[in-house]
């Protein structure tokens, strides 16, 4: 059976950016490929201007996600002052941006979406030409080079990632491992507080789970996906914020007799 690296994602706020037009900055309900590669890249210490490192990251890893809870939507009305863009002028810090004359500052209004109290598990599989081993990725997530956050710097992690290397015959077996024993935040919480019926409601976990994966339509567990579509979250150039399309498969399932 192939090996997988699995870890969980939880934070009070997360923002899984989608295509943004104008003043609206929406969020998906679960992390896409770009977000996961960005998180792993930060843990490895790969900078955005390291084109070779970003290329190796993109070509070397395959990902799948299990959404245990999408969290609640929160919309932030956001204002920020920025100077007018000028050729040959680069502001390297926020302090430099605000040091220009007040009449040169412009106010940008935007609406930014977040997911609050979402819970996801991620599985990573190596491609044949991967530049790292799963153990190296695991060590990087345990002691990241750069701070980790879920989509935006305002969204730091609220629970350990608990990266674990497991053997699994397919994506689903690896993803479900994240919600067993010490990896399961629900079980850990209930063991701590002791009132199971009340505190399952406090966790606000829905009765449905969502699986999203790349590869063939039946790569999750041998059963075909209920939905497949093209998504634009394949990072092509981090410095230019260019993304390409990929095929993503999804399936939603209702939990039977459990929370």
ChimeraX commands (.cxc) that place a marker at each C-alpha (Angstrom):
marker #1 position 0.00,0.00,0.00 radius 0.5
marker #1 position 1.26,3.52,-0.76 radius 0.5
marker #1 position 2.25,5.85,2.05 radius 0.5
marker #1 position 0.40,9.12,2.72 radius 0.5
marker #1 position 1.08,12.11,4.96 radius 0.5
marker #1 position -2.09,13.18,6.75 radius 0.5
marker #1 position -2.69,16.20,8.97 radius 0.5
marker #1 position -5.63,18.24,10.24 radius 0.5
marker #1 position -6.45,21.93,9.85 radius 0.5
marker #1 position -8.41,23.93,12.43 radius 0.5
marker #1 position -8.49,27.64,13.27 radius 0.5
marker #1 position -11.03,30.17,14.52 radius 0.5
marker #1 position -10.86,31.73,11.05 radius 0.5
marker #1 position -9.71,30.47,7.67 radius 0.5
marker #1 position -9.92,31.94,4.18 radius 0.5
marker #1 position -9.57,29.65,1.17 radius 0.5
marker #1 position -9.34,32.24,-1.59 radius 0.5
marker #1 position -11.20,31.84,-4.85 radius 0.5
marker #1 position -11.12,33.96,-8.00 radius 0.5
marker #1 position -11.55,37.55,-6.83 radius 0.5
marker #1 position -13.03,40.25,-9.05 radius 0.5
marker #1 position -13.39,43.87,-7.95 radius 0.5
marker #1 position -14.06,44.52,-4.28 radius 0.5
marker #1 position -15.25,41.02,-3.33 radius 0.5
marker #1 position -12.80,38.48,-1.85 radius 0.5
marker #1 position -14.76,35.20,-1.50 radius 0.5
marker #1 position -13.66,31.97,0.20 radius 0.5
marker #1 position -14.27,28.33,-0.62 radius 0.5
marker #1 position -15.52,26.04,2.13 radius 0.5
marker #1 position -12.38,23.87,2.07 radius 0.5
marker #1 position -8.70,24.33,1.15 radius 0.5
marker #1 position -7.77,23.88,-2.49 radius 0.5
marker #1 position -4.52,22.59,-3.95 radius 0.5
marker #1 position -2.89,26.03,-3.98 radius 0.5
marker #1 position -3.61,26.59,-0.27 radius 0.5
marker #1 position -2.23,23.18,0.72 radius 0.5
marker #1 position 0.93,23.56,-1.35 radius 0.5
marker #1 position 1.40,27.06,0.08 radius 0.5
marker #1 position 1.13,25.72,3.63 radius 0.5
marker #1 position 3.66,22.95,2.96 radius 0.5
marker #1 position 5.93,25.36,1.10 radius 0.5
marker #1 position 5.95,27.73,4.08 radius 0.5
marker #1 position 6.81,24.83,6.39 radius 0.5
marker #1 position 9.72,23.88,4.12 radius 0.5
marker #1 position 10.92,27.48,3.91 radius 0.5
marker #1 position 10.30,27.86,0.16 radius 0.5
marker #1 position 9.91,31.53,-0.70 radius 0.5
marker #1 position 7.50,32.83,-3.31 radius 0.5
marker #1 position 10.36,34.06,-5.48 radius 0.5
marker #1 position 12.02,30.62,-5.44 radius 0.5
marker #1 position 10.69,29.52,-8.82 radius 0.5
marker #1 position 12.56,26.21,-8.82 radius 0.5
marker #1 position 11.36,25.29,-5.34 radius 0.5
marker #1 position 7.77,26.24,-6.19 radius 0.5
marker #1 position 7.98,24.14,-9.37 radius 0.5
marker #1 position 9.24,21.11,-7.44 radius 0.5
marker #1 position 6.46,21.54,-4.91 radius 0.5
marker #1 position 3.80,21.69,-7.61 radius 0.5
marker #1 position 5.13,18.70,-9.57 radius 0.5
marker #1 position 5.99,16.50,-6.59 radius 0.5
marker #1 position 2.79,16.36,-4.52 radius 0.5
marker #1 position -0.79,15.12,-4.94 radius 0.5
marker #1 position -3.46,16.15,-2.45 radius 0.5
marker #1 position -6.92,15.23,-1.19 radius 0.5
marker #1 position -9.17,16.85,1.44 radius 0.5
marker #1 position -11.89,15.71,3.83 radius 0.5
marker #1 position -14.18,18.44,5.11 radius 0.5
marker #1 position -15.62,17.53,8.49 radius 0.5
marker #1 position -17.10,20.99,8.97 radius 0.5
marker #1 position -17.11,23.98,6.60 radius 0.5
marker #1 position -17.48,26.35,9.54 radius 0.5
marker #1 position -19.65,29.46,9.57 radius 0.5
marker #1 position -19.34,32.23,7.01 radius 0.5
marker #1 position -18.10,35.59,8.30 radius 0.5
marker #1 position -17.89,38.65,6.03 radius 0.5
marker #1 position -15.54,41.51,6.87 radius 0.5
marker #1 position -16.00,45.00,5.44 radius 0.5
marker #1 position -12.39,46.01,4.91 radius 0.5
marker #1 position -10.75,49.37,4.24 radius 0.5
marker #1 position -7.07,49.99,3.59 radius 0.5
marker #1 position -5.03,52.99,2.52 radius 0.5
marker #1 position -2.42,52.47,-0.19 radius 0.5
marker #1 position -0.35,54.86,-2.30 radius 0.5
marker #1 position -0.95,55.23,-6.01 radius 0.5
marker #1 position 1.14,52.81,-8.07 radius 0.5
marker #1 position 4.15,54.35,-9.78 radius 0.5
marker #1 position 6.67,52.87,-12.13 radius 0.5
marker #1 position 10.15,52.44,-10.64 radius 0.5
marker #1 position 8.74,52.94,-7.10 radius 0.5
marker #1 position 8.56,49.96,-4.76 radius 0.5
marker #1 position 7.28,50.08,-1.18 radius 0.5
marker #1 position 8.84,47.20,0.72 radius 0.5
marker #1 position 7.04,47.68,4.02 radius 0.5
marker #1 position 3.70,48.96,5.26 radius 0.5
marker #1 position 5.55,51.81,6.95 radius 0.5
marker #1 position 6.99,52.91,3.61 radius 0.5
marker #1 position 3.52,52.83,2.04 radius 0.5
marker #1 position 2.12,55.14,4.70 radius 0.5
marker #1 position 5.11,57.51,4.63 radius 0.5
marker #1 position 4.02,59.11,1.34 radius 0.5
marker #1 position 2.10,62.43,1.42 radius 0.5
marker #1 position -1.51,62.03,2.52 radius 0.5
marker #1 position -2.83,63.33,-0.77 radius 0.5
marker #1 position -1.08,60.39,-2.52 radius 0.5
marker #1 position -2.96,57.80,-0.44 radius 0.5
marker #1 position -6.06,56.09,-1.82 radius 0.5
marker #1 position -8.67,54.20,0.20 radius 0.5
marker #1 position -9.60,50.76,-1.12 radius 0.5
marker #1 position -12.86,49.18,0.03 radius 0.5
marker #1 position -13.35,45.43,-0.07 radius 0.5
marker #1 position -15.49,42.65,1.35 radius 0.5
marker #1 position -13.48,39.66,2.63 radius 0.5
marker #1 position -14.99,36.31,3.54 radius 0.5
marker #1 position -13.77,33.86,6.20 radius 0.5
marker #1 position -14.83,30.41,7.44 radius 0.5
marker #1 position -15.09,30.28,11.25 radius 0.5
marker #1 position -14.44,27.05,13.20 radius 0.5
marker #1 position -14.01,24.88,10.11 radius 0.5
marker #1 position -12.34,21.49,10.45 radius 0.5
marker #1 position -10.54,19.64,7.65 radius 0.5
marker #1 position -8.11,16.77,7.16 radius 0.5
marker #1 position -5.56,16.68,4.34 radius 0.5
marker #1 position -3.76,13.74,2.73 radius 0.5
marker #1 position -0.61,14.17,0.65 radius 0.5
marker #1 position 0.88,11.59,-1.71 radius 0.5
marker #1 position 4.25,11.82,-3.47 radius 0.5
marker #1 position 4.54,11.92,-7.26 radius 0.5
marker #1 position 7.33,9.81,-8.86 radius 0.5
marker #1 position 9.64,12.84,-9.24 radius 0.5
marker #1 position 9.09,14.30,-5.74 radius 0.5
marker #1 position 12.01,16.25,-4.28 radius 0.5
marker #1 position 11.20,15.34,-0.65 radius 0.5
marker #1 position 10.21,12.28,1.31 radius 0.5
marker #1 position 7.04,12.16,3.39 radius 0.5
marker #1 position 9.17,12.03,6.53 radius 0.5
marker #1 position 10.87,15.29,5.49 radius 0.5
marker #1 position 7.49,16.91,4.91 radius 0.5
marker #1 position 6.28,15.63,8.28 radius 0.5
marker #1 position 9.32,17.10,10.04 radius 0.5
marker #1 position 8.78,20.44,8.29 radius 0.5
marker #1 position 5.14,20.63,9.42 radius 0.5
marker #1 position 6.19,19.84,12.98 radius 0.5
marker #1 position 8.86,22.57,12.95 radius 0.5
marker #1 position 7.97,24.99,10.14 radius 0.5
marker #1 position 10.51,27.47,8.79 radius 0.5
marker #1 position 7.87,30.19,8.29 radius 0.5
marker #1 position 4.70,30.83,10.35 radius 0.5
marker #1 position 1.72,28.81,9.15 radius 0.5
marker #1 position -1.75,30.24,8.67 radius 0.5
marker #1 position -4.93,29.17,6.89 radius 0.5
marker #1 position -5.17,31.38,3.84 radius 0.5
marker #1 position -4.39,34.78,5.38 radius 0.5
marker #1 position -1.99,36.03,8.04 radius 0.5
marker #1 position -5.00,36.88,10.21 radius 0.5
marker #1 position -5.82,33.14,10.40 radius 0.5
marker #1 position -3.21,31.38,12.61 radius 0.5
marker #1 position -3.64,27.73,13.55 radius 0.5
marker #1 position -5.54,26.96,16.75 radius 0.5
marker #1 position -4.61,23.27,17.05 radius 0.5
marker #1 position -1.53,21.18,16.19 radius 0.5
marker #1 position -1.40,19.79,12.68 radius 0.5
marker #1 position -0.41,16.36,14.05 radius 0.5
marker #1 position 1.23,15.23,10.78 radius 0.5
marker #1 position 1.35,11.44,10.51 radius 0.5
marker #1 position 2.64,9.07,7.82 radius 0.5
marker #1 position 0.21,6.20,7.23 radius 0.5
marker #1 position -0.18,3.32,4.82 radius 0.5
marker #1 position -3.44,3.42,2.91 radius 0.5
marker #1 position -4.73,1.71,-0.20 radius 0.5
marker #1 position -6.68,4.81,-1.32 radius 0.5
marker #1 position -7.36,8.45,-0.45 radius 0.5
marker #1 position -10.35,7.76,1.76 radius 0.5
marker #1 position -8.54,5.37,4.06 radius 0.5
marker #1 position -5.80,7.94,4.58 radius 0.5
marker #1 position -8.22,10.84,5.14 radius 0.5
marker #1 position -10.39,8.92,7.58 radius 0.5
marker #1 position -7.29,8.12,9.65 radius 0.5
marker #1 position -7.19,11.79,10.65 radius 0.5
marker #1 position -10.36,11.32,12.67 radius 0.5
marker #1 position -9.20,8.40,14.74 radius 0.5
marker #1 position -7.45,8.27,18.12 radius 0.5
marker #1 position -5.26,11.27,18.96 radius 0.5
marker #1 position -5.82,12.93,15.58 radius 0.5
marker #1 position -9.53,13.42,16.24 radius 0.5
marker #1 position -10.18,16.80,17.93 radius 0.5
marker #1 position -13.83,15.86,18.53 radius 0.5
marker #1 position -12.92,12.79,20.60 radius 0.5
marker #1 position -10.22,14.68,22.49 radius 0.5
marker #1 position -12.71,17.46,23.35 radius 0.5
marker #1 position -15.41,15.06,24.51 radius 0.5
marker #1 position -12.92,13.15,26.66 radius 0.5
marker #1 position -11.93,16.41,28.32 radius 0.5
marker #1 position -15.37,17.84,29.08 radius 0.5
marker #1 position -17.21,14.57,29.71 radius 0.5
marker #1 position -20.73,15.60,28.58 radius 0.5
marker #1 position -21.01,13.92,25.20 radius 0.5
marker #1 position -24.53,14.86,24.08 radius 0.5
marker #1 position -24.24,18.53,25.04 radius 0.5
marker #1 position -20.77,19.08,23.69 radius 0.5
marker #1 position -21.36,17.41,20.35 radius 0.5
marker #1 position -23.88,20.19,19.79 radius 0.5
marker #1 position -21.36,22.81,20.90 radius 0.5
marker #1 position -18.91,21.59,18.26 radius 0.5
marker #1 position -21.54,22.28,15.57 radius 0.5
marker #1 position -20.33,19.37,13.45 radius 0.5
marker #1 position -22.75,18.71,10.56 radius 0.5
marker #1 position -24.13,15.32,9.60 radius 0.5
marker #1 position -22.36,15.44,6.23 radius 0.5
marker #1 position -18.73,15.16,5.17 radius 0.5
marker #1 position -17.22,16.24,1.89 radius 0.5
marker #1 position -14.32,14.54,0.10 radius 0.5
marker #1 position -12.35,16.33,-2.64 radius 0.5
marker #1 position -9.45,14.71,-4.48 radius 0.5
marker #1 position -7.38,14.82,-7.65 radius 0.5
marker #1 position -6.65,11.97,-10.03 radius 0.5
marker #1 position -9.19,9.54,-11.44 radius 0.5
marker #1 position -12.87,9.80,-10.54 radius 0.5
marker #1 position -12.72,6.56,-8.53 radius 0.5
marker #1 position -9.39,7.25,-6.78 radius 0.5
marker #1 position -11.08,8.07,-3.46 radius 0.5
marker #1 position -12.14,4.50,-2.65 radius 0.5
marker #1 position -12.91,2.72,-5.93 radius 0.5
marker #1 position -16.35,4.32,-6.28 radius 0.5
marker #1 position -16.87,7.03,-8.88 radius 0.5
marker #1 position -17.17,10.66,-7.77 radius 0.5
marker #1 position -20.63,12.21,-7.65 radius 0.5
marker #1 position -19.25,15.43,-9.15 radius 0.5
marker #1 position -16.17,16.46,-11.14 radius 0.5
marker #1 position -15.33,19.94,-12.35 radius 0.5
marker #1 position -12.49,22.18,-13.44 radius 0.5
marker #1 position -11.07,24.42,-10.72 radius 0.5
marker #1 position -8.45,27.13,-11.15 radius 0.5
marker #1 position -6.15,26.55,-8.19 radius 0.5
marker #1 position -3.04,25.04,-9.78 radius 0.5
marker #1 position -0.25,27.51,-8.84 radius 0.5
marker #1 position 1.75,28.35,-11.97 radius 0.5
marker #1 position 3.66,31.43,-10.81 radius 0.5
marker #1 position 3.53,32.58,-7.18 radius 0.5
marker #1 position 5.05,36.01,-7.73 radius 0.5
marker #1 position 2.58,36.87,-10.50 radius 0.5
marker #1 position -0.37,35.15,-8.79 radius 0.5
marker #1 position -1.03,33.04,-11.87 radius 0.5
marker #1 position -3.11,29.88,-11.54 radius 0.5
marker #1 position -4.13,27.18,-13.99 radius 0.5
marker #1 position -7.00,24.67,-14.20 radius 0.5
marker #1 position -7.12,21.13,-12.87 radius 0.5
marker #1 position -9.81,18.48,-12.57 radius 0.5
marker #1 position -11.20,17.99,-9.07 radius 0.5
marker #1 position -13.52,15.20,-7.95 radius 0.5
marker #1 position -15.97,15.57,-5.05 radius 0.5
marker #1 position -18.40,13.48,-3.08 radius 0.5
marker #1 position -20.66,14.39,-0.15 radius 0.5
marker #1 position -21.78,11.68,2.25 radius 0.5
marker #1 position -24.21,11.61,5.17 radius 0.5
marker #1 position -22.86,10.12,8.38 radius 0.5
marker #1 position -24.77,7.12,9.66 radius 0.5
marker #1 position -25.63,7.09,13.33 radius 0.5
marker #1 position -22.63,9.20,14.41 radius 0.5
marker #1 position -21.50,12.78,14.74 radius 0.5
marker link #1:1,2 radius 0.2
marker link #1:2,3 radius 0.2
marker link #1:3,4 radius 0.2
marker link #1:4,5 radius 0.2
marker link #1:5,6 radius 0.2
marker link #1:6,7 radius 0.2
marker link #1:7,8 radius 0.2
marker link #1:8,9 radius 0.2
marker link #1:9,10 radius 0.2
marker link #1:10,11 radius 0.2
marker link #1:11,12 radius 0.2
marker link #1:12,13 radius 0.2
marker link #1:13,14 radius 0.2
marker link #1:14,15 radius 0.2
marker link #1:15,16 radius 0.2
marker link #1:16,17 radius 0.2
marker link #1:17,18 radius 0.2
marker link #1:18,19 radius 0.2
marker link #1:19,20 radius 0.2
marker link #1:20,21 radius 0.2
marker link #1:21,22 radius 0.2
marker link #1:22,23 radius 0.2
marker link #1:23,24 radius 0.2
marker link #1:24,25 radius 0.2
marker link #1:25,26 radius 0.2
marker link #1:26,27 radius 0.2
marker link #1:27,28 radius 0.2
marker link #1:28,29 radius 0.2
marker link #1:29,30 radius 0.2
marker link #1:30,31 radius 0.2
marker link #1:31,32 radius 0.2
marker link #1:32,33 radius 0.2
marker link #1:33,34 radius 0.2
marker link #1:34,35 radius 0.2
marker link #1:35,36 radius 0.2
marker link #1:36,37 radius 0.2
marker link #1:37,38 radius 0.2
marker link #1:38,39 radius 0.2
marker link #1:39,40 radius 0.2
marker link #1:40,41 radius 0.2
marker link #1:41,42 radius 0.2
marker link #1:42,43 radius 0.2
marker link #1:43,44 radius 0.2
marker link #1:44,45 radius 0.2
marker link #1:45,46 radius 0.2
marker link #1:46,47 radius 0.2
marker link #1:47,48 radius 0.2
marker link #1:48,49 radius 0.2
marker link #1:49,50 radius 0.2
marker link #1:50,51 radius 0.2
marker link #1:51,52 radius 0.2
marker link #1:52,53 radius 0.2
marker link #1:53,54 radius 0.2
marker link #1:54,55 radius 0.2
marker link #1:55,56 radius 0.2
marker link #1:56,57 radius 0.2
marker link #1:57,58 radius 0.2
marker link #1:58,59 radius 0.2
marker link #1:59,60 radius 0.2
marker link #1:60,61 radius 0.2
marker link #1:61,62 radius 0.2
marker link #1:62,63 radius 0.2
marker link #1:63,64 radius 0.2
marker link #1:64,65 radius 0.2
marker link #1:65,66 radius 0.2
marker link #1:66,67 radius 0.2
marker link #1:67,68 radius 0.2
marker link #1:68,69 radius 0.2
marker link #1:69,70 radius 0.2
marker link #1:70,71 radius 0.2
marker link #1:71,72 radius 0.2
marker link #1:72,73 radius 0.2
marker link #1:73,74 radius 0.2
marker link #1:74,75 radius 0.2
marker link #1:75,76 radius 0.2
marker link #1:76,77 radius 0.2
marker link #1:77,78 radius 0.2
marker link #1:78,79 radius 0.2
marker link #1:79,80 radius 0.2
marker link #1:80,81 radius 0.2
marker link #1:81,82 radius 0.2
marker link #1:82,83 radius 0.2
marker link #1:83,84 radius 0.2
marker link #1:84,85 radius 0.2
marker link #1:85,86 radius 0.2
marker link #1:86,87 radius 0.2
marker link #1:87,88 radius 0.2
marker link #1:88,89 radius 0.2
marker link #1:89,90 radius 0.2
marker link #1:90,91 radius 0.2
marker link #1:91,92 radius 0.2
marker link #1:92,93 radius 0.2
marker link #1:93,94 radius 0.2
marker link #1:94,95 radius 0.2
marker link #1:95,96 radius 0.2
marker link #1:96,97 radius 0.2
marker link #1:97,98 radius 0.2
marker link #1:98,99 radius 0.2
marker link #1:99,100 radius 0.2
marker link #1:100,101 radius 0.2
marker link #1:101,102 radius 0.2
marker link #1:102,103 radius 0.2
marker link #1:103,104 radius 0.2
marker link #1:104,105 radius 0.2
marker link #1:105,106 radius 0.2
marker link #1:106,107 radius 0.2
marker link #1:107,108 radius 0.2
marker link #1:108,109 radius 0.2
marker link #1:109,110 radius 0.2
marker link #1:110,111 radius 0.2
marker link #1:111,112 radius 0.2
marker link #1:112,113 radius 0.2
marker link #1:113,114 radius 0.2
marker link #1:114,115 radius 0.2
marker link #1:115,116 radius 0.2
marker link #1:116,117 radius 0.2
marker link #1:117,118 radius 0.2
marker link #1:118,119 radius 0.2
marker link #1:119,120 radius 0.2
marker link #1:120,121 radius 0.2
marker link #1:121,122 radius 0.2
marker link #1:122,123 radius 0.2
marker link #1:123,124 radius 0.2
marker link #1:124,125 radius 0.2
marker link #1:125,126 radius 0.2
marker link #1:126,127 radius 0.2
marker link #1:127,128 radius 0.2
marker link #1:128,129 radius 0.2
marker link #1:129,130 radius 0.2
marker link #1:130,131 radius 0.2
marker link #1:131,132 radius 0.2
marker link #1:132,133 radius 0.2
marker link #1:133,134 radius 0.2
marker link #1:134,135 radius 0.2
marker link #1:135,136 radius 0.2
marker link #1:136,137 radius 0.2
marker link #1:137,138 radius 0.2
marker link #1:138,139 radius 0.2
marker link #1:139,140 radius 0.2
marker link #1:140,141 radius 0.2
marker link #1:141,142 radius 0.2
marker link #1:142,143 radius 0.2
marker link #1:143,144 radius 0.2
marker link #1:144,145 radius 0.2
marker link #1:145,146 radius 0.2
marker link #1:146,147 radius 0.2
marker link #1:147,148 radius 0.2
marker link #1:148,149 radius 0.2
marker link #1:149,150 radius 0.2
marker link #1:150,151 radius 0.2
marker link #1:151,152 radius 0.2
marker link #1:152,153 radius 0.2
marker link #1:153,154 radius 0.2
marker link #1:154,155 radius 0.2
marker link #1:155,156 radius 0.2
marker link #1:156,157 radius 0.2
marker link #1:157,158 radius 0.2
marker link #1:158,159 radius 0.2
marker link #1:159,160 radius 0.2
marker link #1:160,161 radius 0.2
marker link #1:161,162 radius 0.2
marker link #1:162,163 radius 0.2
marker link #1:163,164 radius 0.2
marker link #1:164,165 radius 0.2
marker link #1:165,166 radius 0.2
marker link #1:166,167 radius 0.2
marker link #1:167,168 radius 0.2
marker link #1:168,169 radius 0.2
marker link #1:169,170 radius 0.2
marker link #1:170,171 radius 0.2
marker link #1:171,172 radius 0.2
marker link #1:172,173 radius 0.2
marker link #1:173,174 radius 0.2
marker link #1:174,175 radius 0.2
marker link #1:175,176 radius 0.2
marker link #1:176,177 radius 0.2
marker link #1:177,178 radius 0.2
marker link #1:178,179 radius 0.2
marker link #1:179,180 radius 0.2
marker link #1:180,181 radius 0.2
marker link #1:181,182 radius 0.2
marker link #1:182,183 radius 0.2
marker link #1:183,184 radius 0.2
marker link #1:184,185 radius 0.2
marker link #1:185,186 radius 0.2
marker link #1:186,187 radius 0.2
marker link #1:187,188 radius 0.2
marker link #1:188,189 radius 0.2
marker link #1:189,190 radius 0.2
marker link #1:190,191 radius 0.2
marker link #1:191,192 radius 0.2
marker link #1:192,193 radius 0.2
marker link #1:193,194 radius 0.2
marker link #1:194,195 radius 0.2
marker link #1:195,196 radius 0.2
marker link #1:196,197 radius 0.2
marker link #1:197,198 radius 0.2
marker link #1:198,199 radius 0.2
marker link #1:199,200 radius 0.2
marker link #1:200,201 radius 0.2
marker link #1:201,202 radius 0.2
marker link #1:202,203 radius 0.2
marker link #1:203,204 radius 0.2
marker link #1:204,205 radius 0.2
marker link #1:205,206 radius 0.2
marker link #1:206,207 radius 0.2
marker link #1:207,208 radius 0.2
marker link #1:208,209 radius 0.2
marker link #1:209,210 radius 0.2
marker link #1:210,211 radius 0.2
marker link #1:211,212 radius 0.2
marker link #1:212,213 radius 0.2
marker link #1:213,214 radius 0.2
marker link #1:214,215 radius 0.2
marker link #1:215,216 radius 0.2
marker link #1:216,217 radius 0.2
marker link #1:217,218 radius 0.2
marker link #1:218,219 radius 0.2
marker link #1:219,220 radius 0.2
marker link #1:220,221 radius 0.2
marker link #1:221,222 radius 0.2
marker link #1:222,223 radius 0.2
marker link #1:223,224 radius 0.2
marker link #1:224,225 radius 0.2
marker link #1:225,226 radius 0.2
marker link #1:226,227 radius 0.2
marker link #1:227,228 radius 0.2
marker link #1:228,229 radius 0.2
marker link #1:229,230 radius 0.2
marker link #1:230,231 radius 0.2
marker link #1:231,232 radius 0.2
marker link #1:232,233 radius 0.2
marker link #1:233,234 radius 0.2
marker link #1:234,235 radius 0.2
marker link #1:235,236 radius 0.2
marker link #1:236,237 radius 0.2
marker link #1:237,238 radius 0.2
marker link #1:238,239 radius 0.2
marker link #1:239,240 radius 0.2
marker link #1:240,241 radius 0.2
marker link #1:241,242 radius 0.2
marker link #1:242,243 radius 0.2
marker link #1:243,244 radius 0.2
marker link #1:244,245 radius 0.2
marker link #1:245,246 radius 0.2
marker link #1:246,247 radius 0.2
marker link #1:247,248 radius 0.2
marker link #1:248,249 radius 0.2
marker link #1:249,250 radius 0.2
marker link #1:250,251 radius 0.2
marker link #1:251,252 radius 0.2
marker link #1:252,253 radius 0.2
marker link #1:253,254 radius 0.2
marker link #1:254,255 radius 0.2
marker link #1:255,256 radius 0.2
marker link #1:256,257 radius 0.2
marker link #1:257,258 radius 0.2
marker link #1:258,259 radius 0.2
view
